[in-house]
Amino acid sequence: MSDNNKPSGQNEPKNNKPKIPQMVPKFNFYWIYGIIAVVFLALQFTAHDIALNTTKTKFFTEMLPSHDVEKIVVVNKDRVEVYIKESALENAKYKDLKERNGIFANSSKTGPHYFFEISDVGSFETDLTKRQEGFPANERLIAETATRHNYLGDIISWLLPFALLIGLWMFVMRRMGGGGGGGGQIFNIGKSRAQLFDKDQHVNITFKDVAGLDEAKVEVMEIVDFLKNPKKYTTLGGKIPKGALLVGPPGTGKTLLAKAVAGEAGVPFFSLSGSDFVEMFVGVGASRVRDLFKQAKEKAPCIIFIDEIDAVGRARGKNLVQGGNDERENTLNQLLTEMDGFATDLGVIILAATNRPDILDSALLRPGRFDRQISIDRPDLNGRAEIFKVHLKPLKLAAGVDPMKLSIQTAGFAGADIANVCNEAALIAARNNKTEVDMKDFQDAVDRIIGGLEKKNKIISPEEKQIIAYHESGHAIAGWFLEGVDPLVKVSIVPRGVAALGYAQYLPKDQYLYTTEQLENMMCMTLGGRVAEDIIFGKISTGAQNDLERITKMAYGMVTVYGMNASIGNISFYDANQEYGFQKPYSDKTAEMIDVEVRKLIEACYARTKDLLNDKREKLEELAQILLKKEILFQHDLEEILGRRPHDKEEEPTTPEEIKEFPASEVGE
């Protein structure tokens, strides 16, 4: 599922044939201005009829001696227009007149046919007289004079610069106002930019297209029922809720669920983003909020959906920077006023989505504004299976592709991740010229998503490859014999991604609570790579950077957040609402104590891991040598080398068909 246009955890409407949008250009009033300008310019360039440009030399040497000229007219003392006799137009030397556009056919007979420029009228008349010496009297031409005014050209020459300046000014103001649309025009900058979906623009997504969010759908369906049957609740004295806040990590389907509400409710649906309120002009955000609620009241009952509301709903007074922050707070103040201002019987319900509820203003979250918060978390086992079923429908699958098996192997995946897995599997199958998508394609898709693209051309020296093999074997041995660590399903020394030279993949469970022992064992497993290098080679490499980052974060979390340290005690310094700002909620002495306890914890885990790997050194070396030969080992390979995991329960699947194919998490270098 997805937010906005990201890959979603559910499918779009069940019709597999995508609708091709009709690309009909929208009418813009500025087109009229453009057409008028084109007409003016066309008239300006065609103001001199259809005469063709020629030269004075050609006139005196070709046209005049052959007596083809009927008359000549000197216009405004600088332009000579030449009229050719109708009988002479058939001559080959005037074929250029016949090649003109057909719309000027009638004018080509009457003329003028040619023109040329002169600098001095007297000099031209003198030359004309000399050139006609010896001509019969009735064949001699006398230049006529005429004065013409091009009023249209003069007007355009005066107005065009002003028109260009005005056009440039309007273009700049439109860009400053946020582009086109209802709120983009300079005079409509304070108008709401919400997109309206009503009976003319019906949303085809319904709750049937939303999978894996059963609890959230129940709460949202109540809101739809409020709008469809308000008397059912008001007759008992209840009030229609004013708002619901959809909260969850990215990619879990908040925006998709809102679209389903729009499709199910059958009422006008206003959709916009929190950033649509933000503008560089002072007061624009508050004006847009007022206009949005004004439109909503006129369309009531209706729904307003504000995506990424944290863009405008951040807690006030937490930012020391002035200026833009003040404008954002003014917008939030107007939003708070509007949400608590309209009557409860108007039927205007607000839906909002965010993945940062911790930074929202407390006044925005109180009952009376957002009466309920709907948590949309990452799907569980059954939820992932339902999402897989939706995304597998349009694919041509080979036999044996099981959504539940895929769900087991993708713990922690959001709907967007599942959609990406299915899409990548189809692309990989097509790239390999397959007619069906099989399990191997899904395996490669998961590997690519969580480990990166395989680097087949990356050249690694034998010494480095040996270090990587022992490093990954250290992870595998430590995770295999420690209790509470996710079961290992795959070890690889094939380079992937940007910097991952090898990785070990695990099968995480849907677990929400961890004990101190589990966290310490996970730290030992993560340190297994560094410890293996120390034991085998007597020196360490930079390959454990990612491992050290993870254990440092885990150690500080245990000491400062979860209260799992005897010296610090049952204290948590976690600042979820950022109430402390830039201040630490503890003294420098306590900070020093925290650093000491974190180092002690990591050193203790390192020592435990070293004792374990020394005890299992033969298995470590055997596993590393096999890994150097095969490069990739699955769980059944590890069981043949290390035996069954000592802490596995009997009912847990261990056959390679069940869990070897689809890893879900990794520790990579």
Residue pairs with C-beta under 8 A, 6 or more apart in sequence:
1 8
1 9
1 10
1 210
1 212
1 213
1 251
1 252
1 253
1 254
1 256
1 257
1 387
1 414
1 415
1 416
1 419
2 8
2 9
2 251
2 253
2 255
2 256
2 415
2 416
2 419
3 250
3 251
3 252
3 253
3 254
3 255
3 256
3 307
3 308
3 353
3 355
4 255
4 307
6 250
6 251
6 416
7 251
7 415
7 416
7 419
7 420
7 423
8 253
8 256
8 415
8 416
8 419
9 211
9 212
9 251
9 252
9 253
9 256
9 379
9 387
9 390
9 414
9 415
9 416
9 418
9 419
10 209
10 210
10 211
10 212
10 253
10 256
10 387
10 390
10 391
10 415
11 209
11 390
11 391
11 393
11 394
12 204
12 205
12 209
13 204
13 205
13 209
14 208
14 209
14 393
16 393
16 394
37 163
40 152
40 156
41 156
43 152
44 150
44 152
44 153
44 156
47 150
47 152
47 153
48 115
49 107
49 112
50 100
50 104
50 107
50 108
51 81
51 82
51 111
51 112
51 113
51 114
51 115
52 96
52 97
52 100
52 113
52 114
52 115
53 114
53 115
53 116
54 82
54 114
54 115
54 116
55 116
56 80
56 116
56 118
56 124
59 69
59 80
59 82
59 114
59 116
60 127
60 131
62 93
63 69
63 82
63 84
63 114
64 131
64 132
64 141
65 131
66 88
67 135
67 139
68 84
68 85
68 88
68 91
68 94
69 82
69 83
69 84
69 85
69 141
70 83
70 84
70 85
70 86
70 111
71 83
71 141
71 144
72 80
72 81
72 82
72 83
72 128
72 141
72 143
72 144
73 80
73 81
73 83
73 112
73 143
73 144
73 145
73 146
74 80
74 81
74 118
74 121
74 124
74 143
74 144
74 145
74 146
75 81
75 146
75 147
75 148
76 146
76 147
76 148
77 121
77 145
78 117
78 118
78 119
79 115
79 116
79 117
79 118
80 115
80 116
80 117
80 118
80 124
80 143
81 111
81 112
81 114
81 115
82 111
82 112
82 113
82 114
82 115
82 116
83 111
83 112
83 113
84 94
84 97
84 111
84 113
84 114
86 109
88 94
89 97
89 108
89 109
89 113
94 113
97 108
97 113
98 108
100 108
118 124
121 145
124 143
125 143
128 141
128 143
132 139
132 140
132 141
170 186
173 186
174 180
174 184
174 185
174 186
176 186
176 280
176 281
177 183
177 184
177 185
177 186
177 189
177 279
177 281
178 184
178 189
178 193
178 279
181 193
182 188
182 191
182 192
182 193
183 189
183 190
183 191
183 192
183 193
183 276
183 288
184 193
189 279
189 281
189 284
189 287
190 283
190 284
190 287
190 288
190 291
191 287
191 288
191 291
192 270
192 272
192 288
192 289
192 291
192 292
192 295
193 272
193 276
193 288
194 270
194 271
194 272
194 276
194 292
194 295
194 304
195 270
195 271
195 272
196 268
196 269
196 270
196 295
196 299
197 203
197 262
197 268
197 269
197 270
197 271
198 268
198 269
198 299
199 266
202 263
203 259
203 262
203 263
203 269
204 263
205 256
205 259
205 260
205 262
205 263
206 260
206 263
206 264
207 217
207 221
207 260
207 264
209 256
209 260
209 390
210 217
210 253
210 256
210 257
210 260
211 383
211 386
211 387
211 389
211 390
212 253
212 379
212 382
212 383
212 384
212 386
212 387
212 415
213 252
213 253
213 257
213 376
213 379
213 383
214 383
216 246
216 257
216 374
216 375
216 376
217 257
217 260
219 244
219 372
219 374
220 244
220 257
220 260
220 261
220 374
221 264
223 241
223 244
223 261
223 303
223 349
223 351
224 261
224 264
224 265
225 232
226 233
226 240
226 241
226 347
226 349
227 240
227 265
227 267
227 301
227 303
227 347
227 349
228 265
228 266
230 240
230 301
230 345
230 347
233 239
233 240
234 240
234 345
239 344
240 344
240 345
240 347
240 349
241 349
241 371
241 372
242 339
242 340
242 344
242 348
242 349
242 350
242 368
242 369
242 370
242 371
243 339
243 349
243 350
243 351
243 352
243 369
243 370
243 371
243 372
244 349
244 350
244 351
244 352
244 370
244 371
244 372
244 373
244 374
245 309
245 351
245 352
245 353
245 354
245 357
245 365
245 370
245 372
245 373
245 374
246 254
246 257
246 258
246 351
246 352
246 353
246 354
246 374
246 376
247 254
247 353
247 354
247 355
247 357
247 373
247 374
247 375
247 376
248 254
248 355
248 375
248 376
248 377
248 378
249 355
249 377
249 378
249 414
250 355
250 414
250 416
251 414
251 415
251 416
251 417
252 376
252 377
252 378
252 379
252 414
252 415
252 416
253 376
253 415
254 307
254 353
254 354
254 355
254 376
255 307
255 353
256 415
257 376
258 271
258 305
258 307
258 351
258 353
261 269
261 303
261 305
261 351
262 269
262 271
262 303
262 305
265 303
267 299
267 301
267 302
267 303
267 347
268 296
268 299
268 302
268 303
269 302
269 303
269 305
270 292
270 295
270 296
270 299
270 302
270 303
270 304
270 305
271 305
271 307
272 292
272 305
272 306
272 307
273 306
273 307
273 308
273 311
274 306
274 307
274 308
274 309
274 310
274 311
274 312
274 313
275 308
275 311
275 312
276 288
277 285
277 288
277 289
277 311
277 312
277 331
277 335
278 285
278 311
278 312
278 327
278 328
278 331
279 285
279 288
279 327
282 327
283 327
283 330
285 312
285 327
285 328
285 330
285 331
285 334
286 330
286 331
286 333
286 334
288 331
289 331
289 334
289 335
289 338
290 334
290 338
292 304
292 338
293 304
293 338
293 342
293 348
296 302
296 304
296 348
297 342
297 346
297 348
300 346
300 347
300 348
301 346
301 347
301 348
301 349
302 347
302 348
302 349
303 348
303 349
303 350
303 351
304 348
304 349
304 350
304 351
305 350
305 351
305 352
305 353
306 312
306 350
306 351
306 352
306 353
307 352
307 353
308 353
308 354
309 352
309 353
309 354
309 360
309 364
310 354
310 355
310 356
310 357
310 359
310 360
312 328
312 331
312 332
312 335
313 332
313 335
313 352
313 354
313 360
313 361
313 364
314 328
314 332
314 359
314 360
314 361
315 359
315 360
315 361
315 362
315 577
315 578
316 329
316 332
316 361
318 578
318 581
319 325
332 361
332 364
335 364
336 361
336 363
336 364
336 369
339 350
339 369
340 368
340 369
342 348
350 370
352 370
354 360
357 365
357 373
358 576
358 577
358 578
359 578
363 369
364 370
365 373
378 412
378 413
378 414
379 386
379 387
379 413
379 414
379 415
380 510
381 407
381 408
381 411
381 510
382 407
384 406
384 407
384 410
384 411
384 413
384 418
385 403
385 404
385 406
385 407
386 403
387 415
387 418
387 419
388 403
388 406
388 407
388 418
388 422
389 403
391 418
391 419
391 422
391 423
392 401
392 403
392 422
395 422
395 425
395 426
395 437
396 435
396 436
396 437
397 436
397 437
397 438
398 436
398 437
398 438
398 439
400 438
400 439
401 437
401 438
401 439
401 442
405 658
405 662
406 421
406 442
406 662
408 507
408 659
408 662
409 446
409 489
409 507
409 659
409 661
409 662
409 663
409 664
410 417
410 418
410 421
410 446
410 662
410 664
411 507
411 508
411 509
411 510
411 664
411 665
412 508
412 664
412 665
413 421
413 664
417 449
420 445
420 449
421 442
421 445
421 446
421 449
422 445
424 444
424 445
424 448
424 449
425 437
425 441
425 442
425 444
425 445
426 437
426 441
428 441
428 444
428 445
428 448
429 436
429 437
429 438
429 441
432 441
434 441
439 661
442 661
442 662
443 661
443 662
446 662
446 663
446 664
447 454
447 496
447 663
448 454
448 496
450 505
450 663
450 664
450 665
450 666
451 492
451 496
451 497
451 500
451 503
451 505
451 666
451 668
452 496
452 497
452 498
452 500
453 496
453 497
454 494
454 495
454 496
455 494
455 495
455 496
455 497
458 495
460 468
460 495
460 501
464 501
465 493
465 628
466 624
466 628
467 533
467 537
467 541
467 543
468 493
468 501
468 502
468 543
468 669
469 493
469 502
469 624
469 625
469 627
469 628
470 532
470 533
470 536
470 537
470 620
470 624
471 502
471 529
471 530
471 532
471 533
471 541
471 543
471 544
471 669
472 491
472 492
472 493
472 502
472 503
472 504
472 529
472 627
472 669
473 491
473 532
473 620
473 623
473 624
473 627
474 528
474 529
474 530
474 531
474 532
474 533
474 613
474 620
475 488
475 491
475 504
475 525
475 526
475 528
475 529
475 532
475 667
476 488
476 491
476 504
476 528
476 623
476 633
476 638
476 642
477 528
477 532
477 612
477 613
477 616
477 619
477 620
477 623
477 642
478 485
478 524
478 525
478 527
478 528
478 531
478 609
478 612
478 613
479 485
479 486
479 487
479 488
479 504
479 506
479 525
479 528
480 488
480 638
480 642
480 645
481 612
481 616
481 642
481 645
481 646
482 521
482 524
482 525
482 612
482 647
483 517
483 518
483 521
483 646
483 647
484 514
484 515
484 517
484 518
484 521
484 522
484 647
485 506
485 518
485 521
485 522
485 525
486 506
486 507
486 508
486 509
486 665
487 506
487 507
487 635
487 645
487 648
487 652
487 659
488 504
488 505
488 506
488 507
488 635
488 638
489 505
489 506
489 507
489 634
489 635
489 659
489 660
489 662
489 663
490 504
490 505
490 632
490 633
490 634
490 635
490 660
490 663
491 502
491 503
491 504
491 505
491 627
491 632
491 633
491 638
492 502
492 503
492 504
492 505
492 631
492 632
492 633
493 501
493 502
493 627
493 628
493 631
493 632
494 502
494 631
494 632
495 501
495 502
496 503
496 668
497 668
499 669
500 668
500 669
501 543
501 669
502 668
502 669
503 666
503 667
503 668
503 669
504 666
504 667
504 668
505 663
505 664
505 665
505 666
506 663
506 664
506 665
506 666
506 667
507 659
507 663
507 664
507 665
508 664
508 665
514 522
516 558
516 564
519 554
519 558
519 564
520 601
520 604
520 605
520 608
522 554
523 551
523 554
523 555
523 601
523 602
523 605
524 605
524 608
524 609
524 612
525 609
525 667
526 547
526 550
526 551
526 554
526 667
527 544
527 547
527 551
527 602
527 605
527 606
527 609
528 609
528 613
529 543
529 544
529 547
529 667
529 669
530 540
530 544
530 547
530 548
530 606
531 606
531 609
531 610
531 613
532 613
532 620
533 539
533 540
533 541
533 543
533 544
534 540
534 610
535 610
535 613
535 614
535 617
535 620
536 620
536 621
536 624
543 669
544 669
545 669
546 667
546 668
546 669
547 667
547 669
550 667
551 602
551 605
552 598
552 602
555 598
555 601
555 602
556 594
556 598
558 564
558 565
558 601
559 565
559 568
559 594
559 597
559 598
559 601
560 568
560 572
560 573
560 574
560 594
561 572
561 573
561 574
562 572
563 569
563 570
563 571
563 572
565 597
565 601
567 593
567 597
568 590
568 593
568 594
568 597
573 584
573 585
573 586
575 585
584 591
586 594
613 620
619 641
619 642
622 641
623 633
623 638
623 641
623 642
626 633
626 637
626 641
627 633
630 637
634 656
634 660
634 661
635 654
635 656
635 659
635 660
636 654
636 655
636 656
636 660
639 654
644 654
645 654
648 654
653 659
